[in-house]
Amino acid sequence: MISRIITRCSVGAWLHGEAVSAGMVMAADMSHRLGWIGEDVLERTRTLLQRANLPVVPPEARIYIVRMICKDR
C-alpha cells in the first residue's frame, strides 16, 4: 500500500519498484521506532537497497505520504 501512495505522489516520476524500495525503508524505519526490529536490520535494509541503486527516501515529505495512507483506507 505504501508503494502505491508513493507512486501516486511522485506523479509518474518513479517506477513502482522504486516506490516499493522507499516504502520498504519507511516500513523498516517505523518498525525500528516501535522496537520491533533492531537498528542493524534497518541499516541492512537501507544498505542493500542503496547497493541496488534504488531510492531509500520518498519523493515527498513523509508526513504527506502518511496522510495519504490514512485517507486511502
mmCIF file of the N, C-alpha and C atoms, coordinates in Angstrom:
data_MODEL
# 
_entry.id   MODEL 
# 
loop_
_atom_site.group_PDB 
_atom_site.id 
_atom_site.type_symbol 
_atom_site.label_atom_id 
_atom_site.label_alt_id 
_atom_site.label_comp_id 
_atom_site.label_asym_id 
_atom_site.label_entity_id 
_atom_site.label_seq_id 
_atom_site.pdbx_PDB_ins_code 
_atom_site.Cartn_x 
_atom_site.Cartn_y 
_atom_site.Cartn_z 
_atom_site.occupancy 
_atom_site.B_iso_or_equiv 
_atom_site.pdbx_formal_charge 
_atom_site.auth_seq_id 
_atom_site.auth_comp_id 
_atom_site.auth_asym_id 
_atom_site.auth_atom_id 
_atom_site.pdbx_PDB_model_num 
ATOM 1   N N  . MET A 1 1  ? 0.819  -1.187 0.000   1.00 0.00 ? 1  MET A N  1 
ATOM 2   C CA . MET A 1 1  ? 0.000  0.000  0.000   1.00 0.00 ? 1  MET A CA 1 
ATOM 3   C C  . MET A 1 1  ? 0.869  1.259  0.000   1.00 0.00 ? 1  MET A C  1 
ATOM 4   N N  . ILE A 1 2  ? 1.959  1.259  0.769   1.00 0.00 ? 2  ILE A N  1 
ATOM 5   C CA . ILE A 1 2  ? 2.820  2.439  0.820   1.00 0.00 ? 2  ILE A CA 1 
ATOM 6   C C  . ILE A 1 2  ? 3.378  2.743  -0.567  1.00 0.00 ? 2  ILE A C  1 
ATOM 7   N N  . SER A 1 3  ? 3.791  1.712  -1.296  1.00 0.00 ? 3  SER A N  1 
ATOM 8   C CA . SER A 1 3  ? 4.373  1.944  -2.620  1.00 0.00 ? 3  SER A CA 1 
ATOM 9   C C  . SER A 1 3  ? 3.362  2.555  -3.577  1.00 0.00 ? 3  SER A C  1 
ATOM 10  N N  . ARG A 1 4  ? 2.089  2.162  -3.457  1.00 0.00 ? 4  ARG A N  1 
ATOM 11  C CA . ARG A 1 4  ? 1.049  2.736  -4.317  1.00 0.00 ? 4  ARG A CA 1 
ATOM 12  C C  . ARG A 1 4  ? 0.893  4.230  -4.047  1.00 0.00 ? 4  ARG A C  1 
ATOM 13  N N  . ILE A 1 5  ? 0.931  4.600  -2.768  1.00 0.00 ? 5  ILE A N  1 
ATOM 14  C CA . ILE A 1 5  ? 0.814  6.020  -2.393  1.00 0.00 ? 5  ILE A CA 1 
ATOM 15  C C  . ILE A 1 5  ? 2.033  6.796  -2.898  1.00 0.00 ? 5  ILE A C  1 
ATOM 16  N N  . ILE A 1 6  ? 3.227  6.239  -2.719  1.00 0.00 ? 6  ILE A N  1 
ATOM 17  C CA . ILE A 1 6  ? 4.438  6.925  -3.184  1.00 0.00 ? 6  ILE A CA 1 
ATOM 18  C C  . ILE A 1 6  ? 4.399  7.101  -4.696  1.00 0.00 ? 6  ILE A C  1 
ATOM 19  N N  . THR A 1 7  ? 3.994  6.069  -5.415  1.00 0.00 ? 7  THR A N  1 
ATOM 20  C CA . THR A 1 7  ? 3.890  6.164  -6.875  1.00 0.00 ? 7  THR A CA 1 
ATOM 21  C C  . THR A 1 7  ? 2.921  7.270  -7.265  1.00 0.00 ? 7  THR A C  1 
ATOM 22  N N  . ARG A 1 8  ? 1.792  7.335  -6.583  1.00 0.00 ? 8  ARG A N  1 
ATOM 23  C CA . ARG A 1 8  ? 0.796  8.370  -6.870  1.00 0.00 ? 8  ARG A CA 1 
ATOM 24  C C  . ARG A 1 8  ? 1.349  9.763  -6.560  1.00 0.00 ? 8  ARG A C  1 
ATOM 25  N N  . CYS A 1 9  ? 2.055  9.894  -5.443  1.00 0.00 ? 9  CYS A N  1 
ATOM 26  C CA . CYS A 1 9  ? 2.600  11.197 -5.045  1.00 0.00 ? 9  CYS A CA 1 
ATOM 27  C C  . CYS A 1 9  ? 3.721  11.672 -5.966  1.00 0.00 ? 9  CYS A C  1 
ATOM 28  N N  . SER A 1 10 ? 4.425  10.733 -6.588  1.00 0.00 ? 10 SER A N  1 
ATOM 29  C CA . SER A 1 10 ? 5.544  11.122 -7.448  1.00 0.00 ? 10 SER A CA 1 
ATOM 30  C C  . SER A 1 10 ? 5.086  11.537 -8.842  1.00 0.00 ? 10 SER A C  1 
ATOM 31  N N  . VAL A 1 11 ? 3.805  11.474 -9.108  1.00 0.00 ? 11 VAL A N  1 
ATOM 32  C CA . VAL A 1 11 ? 3.210  11.889 -10.378 1.00 0.00 ? 11 VAL A CA 1 
ATOM 33  C C  . VAL A 1 11 ? 3.928  11.239 -11.562 1.00 0.00 ? 11 VAL A C  1 
ATOM 34  N N  . GLY A 1 12 ? 4.101  9.925  -11.475 1.00 0.00 ? 12 GLY A N  1 
ATOM 35  C CA . GLY A 1 12 ? 4.690  9.181  -12.576 1.00 0.00 ? 12 GLY A CA 1 
ATOM 36  C C  . GLY A 1 12 ? 6.188  9.281  -12.718 1.00 0.00 ? 12 GLY A C  1 
ATOM 37  N N  . ALA A 1 13 ? 6.850  10.006 -11.823 1.00 0.00 ? 13 ALA A N  1 
ATOM 38  C CA . ALA A 1 13 ? 8.302  10.158 -11.918 1.00 0.00 ? 13 ALA A CA 1 
ATOM 39  C C  . ALA A 1 13 ? 9.039  8.907  -11.460 1.00 0.00 ? 13 ALA A C  1 
ATOM 40  N N  . TRP A 1 14 ? 8.385  8.084  -10.662 1.00 0.00 ? 14 TRP A N  1 
ATOM 41  C CA . TRP A 1 14 ? 9.007  6.870  -10.148 1.00 0.00 ? 14 TRP A CA 1 
ATOM 42  C C  . TRP A 1 14 ? 8.321  5.639  -10.700 1.00 0.00 ? 14 TRP A C  1 
ATOM 43  N N  . LEU A 1 15 ? 9.106  4.599  -10.925 1.00 0.00 ? 15 LEU A N  1 
ATOM 44  C CA . LEU A 1 15 ? 8.560  3.292  -11.253 1.00 0.00 ? 15 LEU A CA 1 
ATOM 45  C C  . LEU A 1 15 ? 8.036  2.644  -9.971  1.00 0.00 ? 15 LEU A C  1 
ATOM 46  N N  . HIS A 1 16 ? 7.166  1.665  -10.123 1.00 0.00 ? 16 HIS A N  1 
ATOM 47  C CA . HIS A 1 16 ? 6.588  1.011  -8.950  1.00 0.00 ? 16 HIS A CA 1 
ATOM 48  C C  . HIS A 1 16 ? 7.665  0.383  -8.069  1.00 0.00 ? 16 HIS A C  1 
ATOM 49  N N  . GLY A 1 17 ? 8.665  -0.240 -8.672  1.00 0.00 ? 17 GLY A N  1 
ATOM 50  C CA . GLY A 1 17 ? 9.743  -0.870 -7.909  1.00 0.00 ? 17 GLY A CA 1 
ATOM 51  C C  . GLY A 1 17 ? 10.537 0.128  -7.086  1.00 0.00 ? 17 GLY A C  1 
ATOM 52  N N  . GLU A 1 18 ? 10.719 1.328  -7.619  1.00 0.00 ? 18 GLU A N  1 
ATOM 53  C CA . GLU A 1 18 ? 11.411 2.378  -6.868  1.00 0.00 ? 18 GLU A CA 1 
ATOM 54  C C  . GLU A 1 18 ? 10.580 2.800  -5.666  1.00 0.00 ? 18 GLU A C  1 
ATOM 55  N N  . ALA A 1 19 ? 9.283  2.887  -5.867  1.00 0.00 ? 19 ALA A N  1 
ATOM 56  C CA . ALA A 1 19 ? 8.391  3.236  -4.765  1.00 0.00 ? 19 ALA A CA 1 
ATOM 57  C C  . ALA A 1 19 ? 8.372  2.132  -3.714  1.00 0.00 ? 19 ALA A C  1 
ATOM 58  N N  . VAL A 1 20 ? 8.428  0.882  -4.141  1.00 0.00 ? 20 VAL A N  1 
ATOM 59  C CA . VAL A 1 20 ? 8.483  -0.248 -3.194  1.00 0.00 ? 20 VAL A CA 1 
ATOM 60  C C  . VAL A 1 20 ? 9.738  -0.136 -2.341  1.00 0.00 ? 20 VAL A C  1 
ATOM 61  N N  . SER A 1 21 ? 10.857 0.205  -2.950  1.00 0.00 ? 21 SER A N  1 
ATOM 62  C CA . SER A 1 21 ? 12.113 0.353  -2.221  1.00 0.00 ? 21 SER A CA 1 
ATOM 63  C C  . SER A 1 21 ? 12.000 1.407  -1.118  1.00 0.00 ? 21 SER A C  1 
ATOM 64  N N  . ALA A 1 22 ? 11.518 2.580  -1.470  1.00 0.00 ? 22 ALA A N  1 
ATOM 65  C CA . ALA A 1 22 ? 11.360 3.643  -0.469  1.00 0.00 ? 22 ALA A CA 1 
ATOM 66  C C  . ALA A 1 22 ? 10.359 3.230  0.597   1.00 0.00 ? 22 ALA A C  1 
ATOM 67  N N  . GLY A 1 23 ? 9.295  2.543  0.200   1.00 0.00 ? 23 GLY A N  1 
ATOM 68  C CA . GLY A 1 23 ? 8.302  2.075  1.160   1.00 0.00 ? 23 GLY A CA 1 
ATOM 69  C C  . GLY A 1 23 ? 8.870  1.042  2.113   1.00 0.00 ? 23 GLY A C  1 
ATOM 70  N N  . MET A 1 24 ? 9.757  0.182  1.618   1.00 0.00 ? 24 MET A N  1 
ATOM 71  C CA . MET A 1 24 ? 10.403 -0.804 2.486   1.00 0.00 ? 24 MET A CA 1 
ATOM 72  C C  . MET A 1 24 ? 11.232 -0.120 3.563   1.00 0.00 ? 24 MET A C  1 
ATOM 73  N N  . VAL A 1 25 ? 11.955 0.922  3.189   1.00 0.00 ? 25 VAL A N  1 
ATOM 74  C CA . VAL A 1 25 ? 12.775 1.637  4.166   1.00 0.00 ? 25 VAL A CA 1 
ATOM 75  C C  . VAL A 1 25 ? 11.879 2.374  5.159   1.00 0.00 ? 25 VAL A C  1 
ATOM 76  N N  . MET A 1 26 ? 10.796 2.956  4.678   1.00 0.00 ? 26 MET A N  1 
ATOM 77  C CA . MET A 1 26 ? 9.860  3.622  5.594   1.00 0.00 ? 26 MET A CA 1 
ATOM 78  C C  . MET A 1 26 ? 9.273  2.621  6.589   1.00 0.00 ? 26 MET A C  1 
ATOM 79  N N  . ALA A 1 27 ? 8.903  1.434  6.105   1.00 0.00 ? 27 ALA A N  1 
ATOM 80  C CA . ALA A 1 27 ? 8.339  0.407  6.987   1.00 0.00 ? 27 ALA A CA 1 
ATOM 81  C C  . ALA A 1 27 ? 9.386  -0.082 7.984   1.00 0.00 ? 27 ALA A C  1 
ATOM 82  N N  . ALA A 1 28 ? 10.622 -0.262 7.523   1.00 0.00 ? 28 ALA A N  1 
ATOM 83  C CA . ALA A 1 28 ? 11.694 -0.695 8.422   1.00 0.00 ? 28 ALA A CA 1 
ATOM 84  C C  . ALA A 1 28 ? 11.976 0.378  9.477   1.00 0.00 ? 28 ALA A C  1 
ATOM 85  N N  . ASP A 1 29 ? 11.950 1.641  9.060   1.00 0.00 ? 29 ASP A N  1 
ATOM 86  C CA . ASP A 1 29 ? 12.175 2.741  9.996   1.00 0.00 ? 29 ASP A CA 1 
ATOM 87  C C  . ASP A 1 29 ? 11.072 2.771  11.065  1.00 0.00 ? 29 ASP A C  1 
ATOM 88  N N  . MET A 1 30 ? 9.840  2.619  10.650  1.00 0.00 ? 30 MET A N  1 
ATOM 89  C CA . MET A 1 30 ? 8.730  2.614  11.598  1.00 0.00 ? 30 MET A CA 1 
ATOM 90  C C  . MET A 1 30 ? 8.843  1.409  12.544  1.00 0.00 ? 30 MET A C  1 
ATOM 91  N N  . SER A 1 31 ? 9.192  0.248  12.001  1.00 0.00 ? 31 SER A N  1 
ATOM 92  C CA . SER A 1 31 ? 9.354  -0.947 12.826  1.00 0.00 ? 31 SER A CA 1 
ATOM 93  C C  . SER A 1 31 ? 10.467 -0.760 13.850  1.00 0.00 ? 31 SER A C  1 
ATOM 94  N N  . HIS A 1 32 ? 11.535 -0.090 13.439  1.00 0.00 ? 32 HIS A N  1 
ATOM 95  C CA . HIS A 1 32 ? 12.640 0.191  14.364  1.00 0.00 ? 32 HIS A CA 1 
ATOM 96  C C  . HIS A 1 32 ? 12.188 1.141  15.476  1.00 0.00 ? 32 HIS A C  1 
ATOM 97  N N  . ARG A 1 33 ? 11.466 2.180  15.096  1.00 0.00 ? 33 ARG A N  1 
ATOM 98  C CA . ARG A 1 33 ? 10.985 3.146  16.092  1.00 0.00 ? 33 ARG A CA 1 
ATOM 99  C C  . ARG A 1 33 ? 10.026 2.503  17.099  1.00 0.00 ? 33 ARG A C  1 
ATOM 100 N N  . LEU A 1 34 ? 9.287  1.503  16.642  1.00 0.00 ? 34 LEU A N  1 
ATOM 101 C CA . LEU A 1 34 ? 8.355  0.793  17.526  1.00 0.00 ? 34 LEU A CA 1 
ATOM 102 C C  . LEU A 1 34 ? 9.043  -0.311 18.327  1.00 0.00 ? 34 LEU A C  1 
ATOM 103 N N  . GLY A 1 35 ? 10.311 -0.533 18.059  1.00 0.00 ? 35 GLY A N  1 
ATOM 104 C CA . GLY A 1 35 ? 11.062 -1.532 18.795  1.00 0.00 ? 35 GLY A CA 1 
ATOM 105 C C  . GLY A 1 35 ? 10.886 -2.952 18.290  1.00 0.00 ? 35 GLY A C  1 
ATOM 106 N N  . TRP A 1 36 ? 10.346 -3.094 17.097  1.00 0.00 ? 36 TRP A N  1 
ATOM 107 C CA . TRP A 1 36 ? 10.094 -4.426 16.534  1.00 0.00 ? 36 TRP A CA 1 
ATOM 108 C C  . TRP A 1 36 ? 11.336 -5.020 15.877  1.00 0.00 ? 36 TRP A C  1 
ATOM 109 N N  . ILE A 1 37 ? 12.226 -4.163 15.375  1.00 0.00 ? 37 ILE A N  1 
ATOM 110 C CA . ILE A 1 37 ? 13.467 -4.632 14.762  1.00 0.00 ? 37 ILE A CA 1 
ATOM 111 C C  . ILE A 1 37 ? 14.615 -3.783 15.295  1.00 0.00 ? 37 ILE A C  1 
ATOM 112 N N  . GLY A 1 38 ? 15.805 -4.329 15.210  1.00 0.00 ? 38 GLY A N  1 
ATOM 113 C CA . GLY A 1 38 ? 16.981 -3.593 15.655  1.00 0.00 ? 38 GLY A CA 1 
ATOM 114 C C  . GLY A 1 38 ? 17.476 -2.627 14.594  1.00 0.00 ? 38 GLY A C  1 
ATOM 115 N N  . GLU A 1 39 ? 18.352 -1.729 15.020  1.00 0.00 ? 39 GLU A N  1 
ATOM 116 C CA . GLU A 1 39 ? 18.919 -0.753 14.088  1.00 0.00 ? 39 GLU A CA 1 
ATOM 117 C C  . GLU A 1 39 ? 19.742 -1.450 13.005  1.00 0.00 ? 39 GLU A C  1 
ATOM 118 N N  . ASP A 1 40 ? 20.324 -2.603 13.349  1.00 0.00 ? 40 ASP A N  1 
ATOM 119 C CA . ASP A 1 40 ? 21.103 -3.344 12.361  1.00 0.00 ? 40 ASP A CA 1 
ATOM 120 C C  . ASP A 1 40 ? 20.244 -3.799 11.180  1.00 0.00 ? 40 ASP A C  1 
ATOM 121 N N  . VAL A 1 41 ? 19.010 -4.200 11.448  1.00 0.00 ? 41 VAL A N  1 
ATOM 122 C CA . VAL A 1 41 ? 18.108 -4.635 10.371  1.00 0.00 ? 41 VAL A CA 1 
ATOM 123 C C  . VAL A 1 41 ? 17.709 -3.434 9.514   1.00 0.00 ? 41 VAL A C  1 
ATOM 124 N N  . LEU A 1 42 ? 17.438 -2.312 10.170  1.00 0.00 ? 42 LEU A N  1 
ATOM 125 C CA . LEU A 1 42 ? 17.102 -1.083 9.439   1.00 0.00 ? 42 LEU A CA 1 
ATOM 126 C C  . LEU A 1 42 ? 18.240 -0.686 8.511   1.00 0.00 ? 42 LEU A C  1 
ATOM 127 N N  . GLU A 1 43 ? 19.448 -0.653 9.031   1.00 0.00 ? 43 GLU A N  1 
ATOM 128 C CA . GLU A 1 43 ? 20.596 -0.252 8.215   1.00 0.00 ? 43 GLU A CA 1 
ATOM 129 C C  . GLU A 1 43 ? 20.892 -1.269 7.116   1.00 0.00 ? 43 GLU A C  1 
ATOM 130 N N  . ARG A 1 44 ? 20.717 -2.547 7.398   1.00 0.00 ? 44 ARG A N  1 
ATOM 131 C CA . ARG A 1 44 ? 20.937 -3.576 6.371   1.00 0.00 ? 44 ARG A CA 1 
ATOM 132 C C  . ARG A 1 44 ? 19.940 -3.401 5.228   1.00 0.00 ? 44 ARG A C  1 
ATOM 133 N N  . THR A 1 45 ? 18.689 -3.139 5.570   1.00 0.00 ? 45 THR A N  1 
ATOM 134 C CA . THR A 1 45 ? 17.659 -2.911 4.550   1.00 0.00 ? 45 THR A CA 1 
ATOM 135 C C  . THR A 1 45 ? 18.037 -1.722 3.675   1.00 0.00 ? 45 THR A C  1 
ATOM 136 N N  . ARG A 1 46 ? 18.385 -0.624 4.326   1.00 0.00 ? 46 ARG A N  1 
ATOM 137 C CA . ARG A 1 46 ? 18.756 0.599  3.597   1.00 0.00 ? 46 ARG A CA 1 
ATOM 138 C C  . ARG A 1 46 ? 19.979 0.363  2.715   1.00 0.00 ? 46 ARG A C  1 
ATOM 139 N N  . THR A 1 47 ? 20.996 -0.303 3.258   1.00 0.00 ? 47 THR A N  1 
ATOM 140 C CA . THR A 1 47 ? 22.241 -0.531 2.524   1.00 0.00 ? 47 THR A CA 1 
ATOM 141 C C  . THR A 1 47 ? 22.028 -1.422 1.308   1.00 0.00 ? 47 THR A C  1 
ATOM 142 N N  . LEU A 1 48 ? 21.279 -2.497 1.468   1.00 0.00 ? 48 LEU A N  1 
ATOM 143 C CA . LEU A 1 48 ? 21.028 -3.409 0.343   1.00 0.00 ? 48 LEU A CA 1 
ATOM 144 C C  . LEU A 1 48 ? 20.296 -2.709 -0.798  1.00 0.00 ? 48 LEU A C  1 
ATOM 145 N N  . LEU A 1 49 ? 19.323 -1.886 -0.452  1.00 0.00 ? 49 LEU A N  1 
ATOM 146 C CA . LEU A 1 49 ? 18.571 -1.182 -1.491  1.00 0.00 ? 49 LEU A CA 1 
ATOM 147 C C  . LEU A 1 49 ? 19.426 -0.108 -2.169  1.00 0.00 ? 49 LEU A C  1 
ATOM 148 N N  . GLN A 1 50 ? 20.278 0.556  -1.389  1.00 0.00 ? 50 GLN A N  1 
ATOM 149 C CA . GLN A 1 50 ? 21.181 1.547  -1.977  1.00 0.00 ? 50 GLN A CA 1 
ATOM 150 C C  . GLN A 1 50 ? 22.186 0.881  -2.915  1.00 0.00 ? 50 GLN A C  1 
ATOM 151 N N  . ARG A 1 51 ? 22.675 -0.294 -2.546  1.00 0.00 ? 51 ARG A N  1 
ATOM 152 C CA . ARG A 1 51 ? 23.613 -1.028 -3.408  1.00 0.00 ? 51 ARG A CA 1 
ATOM 153 C C  . ARG A 1 51 ? 22.967 -1.396 -4.738  1.00 0.00 ? 51 ARG A C  1 
ATOM 154 N N  . ALA A 1 52 ? 21.662 -1.580 -4.734  1.00 0.00 ? 52 ALA A N  1 
ATOM 155 C CA . ALA A 1 52 ? 20.927 -1.892 -5.964  1.00 0.00 ? 52 ALA A CA 1 
ATOM 156 C C  . ALA A 1 52 ? 20.539 -0.624 -6.714  1.00 0.00 ? 52 ALA A C  1 
ATOM 157 N N  . ASN A 1 53 ? 21.049 0.517  -6.261  1.00 0.00 ? 53 ASN A N  1 
ATOM 158 C CA . ASN A 1 53 ? 20.760 1.826  -6.869  1.00 0.00 ? 53 ASN A CA 1 
ATOM 159 C C  . ASN A 1 53 ? 19.269 2.158  -6.846  1.00 0.00 ? 53 ASN A C  1 
ATOM 160 N N  . LEU A 1 54 ? 18.618 1.778  -5.757  1.00 0.00 ? 54 LEU A N  1 
ATOM 161 C CA . LEU A 1 54 ? 17.201 2.098  -5.587  1.00 0.00 ? 54 LEU A CA 1 
ATOM 162 C C  . LEU A 1 54 ? 17.058 3.218  -4.575  1.00 0.00 ? 54 LEU A C  1 
ATOM 163 N N  . PRO A 1 55 ? 16.027 4.036  -4.713  1.00 0.00 ? 55 PRO A N  1 
ATOM 164 C CA . PRO A 1 55 ? 15.825 5.135  -3.765  1.00 0.00 ? 55 PRO A CA 1 
ATOM 165 C C  . PRO A 1 55 ? 15.421 4.600  -2.394  1.00 0.00 ? 55 PRO A C  1 
ATOM 166 N N  . VAL A 1 56 ? 15.853 5.282  -1.358  1.00 0.00 ? 56 VAL A N  1 
ATOM 167 C CA . VAL A 1 56 ? 15.523 4.860  0.005   1.00 0.00 ? 56 VAL A CA 1 
ATOM 168 C C  . VAL A 1 56 ? 14.729 5.920  0.771   1.00 0.00 ? 56 VAL A C  1 
ATOM 169 N N  . VAL A 1 57 ? 14.402 7.000  0.104   1.00 0.00 ? 57 VAL A N  1 
ATOM 170 C CA . VAL A 1 57 ? 13.537 8.032  0.699   1.00 0.00 ? 57 VAL A CA 1 
ATOM 171 C C  . VAL A 1 57 ? 12.448 8.383  -0.304  1.00 0.00 ? 57 VAL A C  1 
ATOM 172 N N  . PRO A 1 58 ? 11.264 8.677  0.176   1.00 0.00 ? 58 PRO A N  1 
ATOM 173 C CA . PRO A 1 58 ? 10.181 9.032  -0.747  1.00 0.00 ? 58 PRO A CA 1 
ATOM 174 C C  . PRO A 1 58 ? 10.422 10.399 -1.373  1.00 0.00 ? 58 PRO A C  1 
ATOM 175 N N  . PRO A 1 59 ? 9.786  10.653 -2.525  1.00 0.00 ? 59 PRO A N  1 
ATOM 176 C CA . PRO A 1 59 ? 9.994  11.922 -3.215  1.00 0.00 ? 59 PRO A CA 1 
ATOM 177 C C  . PRO A 1 59 ? 9.356  13.105 -2.507  1.00 0.00 ? 59 PRO A C  1 
ATOM 178 N N  . GLU A 1 60 ? 8.374  12.851 -1.668  1.00 0.00 ? 60 GLU A N  1 
ATOM 179 C CA . GLU A 1 60 ? 7.683  13.917 -0.942  1.00 0.00 ? 60 GLU A CA 1 
ATOM 180 C C  . GLU A 1 60 ? 7.973  13.763 0.546   1.00 0.00 ? 60 GLU A C  1 
ATOM 181 N N  . ALA A 1 61 ? 7.556  14.741 1.317   1.00 0.00 ? 61 ALA A N  1 
ATOM 182 C CA . ALA A 1 61 ? 7.735  14.663 2.759   1.00 0.00 ? 61 ALA A CA 1 
ATOM 183 C C  . ALA A 1 61 ? 6.958  13.475 3.321   1.00 0.00 ? 61 ALA A C  1 
ATOM 184 N N  . ARG A 1 62 ? 7.522  12.804 4.301   1.00 0.00 ? 62 ARG A N  1 
ATOM 185 C CA . ARG A 1 62 ? 6.878  11.624 4.882   1.00 0.00 ? 62 ARG A CA 1 
ATOM 186 C C  . ARG A 1 62 ? 5.498  11.934 5.445   1.00 0.00 ? 62 ARG A C  1 
ATOM 187 N N  . ILE A 1 63 ? 5.335  13.066 6.055   1.00 0.00 ? 63 ILE A N  1 
ATOM 188 C CA . ILE A 1 63 ? 4.044  13.388 6.682   1.00 0.00 ? 63 ILE A CA 1 
ATOM 189 C C  . ILE A 1 63 ? 2.934  13.417 5.636   1.00 0.00 ? 63 ILE A C  1 
ATOM 190 N N  . TYR A 1 64 ? 3.235  13.908 4.440   1.00 0.00 ? 64 TYR A N  1 
ATOM 191 C CA . TYR A 1 64 ? 2.241  13.939 3.371   1.00 0.00 ? 64 TYR A CA 1 
ATOM 192 C C  . TYR A 1 64 ? 1.845  12.518 2.982   1.00 0.00 ? 64 TYR A C  1 
ATOM 193 N N  . ILE A 1 65 ? 2.840  11.646 2.868   1.00 0.00 ? 65 ILE A N  1 
ATOM 194 C CA . ILE A 1 65 ? 2.567  10.259 2.499   1.00 0.00 ? 65 ILE A CA 1 
ATOM 195 C C  . ILE A 1 65 ? 1.754  9.568  3.580   1.00 0.00 ? 65 ILE A C  1 
ATOM 196 N N  . VAL A 1 66 ? 2.087  9.804  4.833   1.00 0.00 ? 66 VAL A N  1 
ATOM 197 C CA . VAL A 1 66 ? 1.322  9.203  5.926   1.00 0.00 ? 66 VAL A CA 1 
ATOM 198 C C  . VAL A 1 66 ? -0.126 9.675  5.874   1.00 0.00 ? 66 VAL A C  1 
ATOM 199 N N  . ARG A 1 67 ? -0.343 10.925 5.594   1.00 0.00 ? 67 ARG A N  1 
ATOM 200 C CA . ARG A 1 67 ? -1.723 11.439 5.480   1.00 0.00 ? 67 ARG A CA 1 
ATOM 201 C C  . ARG A 1 67 ? -2.463 10.760 4.335   1.00 0.00 ? 67 ARG A C  1 
ATOM 202 N N  . MET A 1 68 ? -1.777 10.562 3.214   1.00 0.00 ? 68 MET A N  1 
ATOM 203 C CA . MET A 1 68 ? -2.407 9.891  2.066   1.00 0.00 ? 68 MET A CA 1 
ATOM 204 C C  . MET A 1 68 ? -2.752 8.445  2.422   1.00 0.00 ? 68 MET A C  1 
ATOM 205 N N  . ILE A 1 69 ? -1.904 7.773  3.167   1.00 0.00 ? 69 ILE A N  1 
ATOM 206 C CA . ILE A 1 69 ? -2.168 6.398  3.576   1.00 0.00 ? 69 ILE A CA 1 
ATOM 207 C C  . ILE A 1 69 ? -3.428 6.348  4.430   1.00 0.00 ? 69 ILE A C  1 
ATOM 208 N N  . CYS A 1 70 ? -3.541 7.281  5.343   1.00 0.00 ? 70 CYS A N  1 
ATOM 209 C CA . CYS A 1 70 ? -4.718 7.327  6.218   1.00 0.00 ? 70 CYS A CA 1 
ATOM 210 C C  . CYS A 1 70 ? -5.995 7.587  5.413   1.00 0.00 ? 70 CYS A C  1 
ATOM 211 N N  . LYS A 1 71 ? -5.922 8.434  4.401   1.00 0.00 ? 71 LYS A N  1 
ATOM 212 C CA . LYS A 1 71 ? -7.080 8.732  3.579   1.00 0.00 ? 71 LYS A CA 1 
ATOM 213 C C  . LYS A 1 71 ? -7.433 7.573  2.658   1.00 0.00 ? 71 LYS A C  1 
ATOM 214 N N  . ASP A 1 72 ? -6.432 6.771  2.290   1.00 0.00 ? 72 ASP A N  1 
ATOM 215 C CA . ASP A 1 72 ? -6.629 5.658  1.359   1.00 0.00 ? 72 ASP A CA 1 
ATOM 216 C C  . ASP A 1 72 ? -7.462 4.534  1.972   1.00 0.00 ? 72 ASP A C  1 
ATOM 217 N N  . ARG A 1 73 ? -7.505 4.465  3.263   1.00 0.00 ? 73 ARG A N  1 
ATOM 218 C CA . ARG A 1 73 ? -8.234 3.367  3.935   1.00 0.00 ? 73 ARG A CA 1 
ATOM 219 C C  . ARG A 1 73 ? -9.683 3.519  3.829   1.00 0.00 ? 73 ARG A C  1 
# 
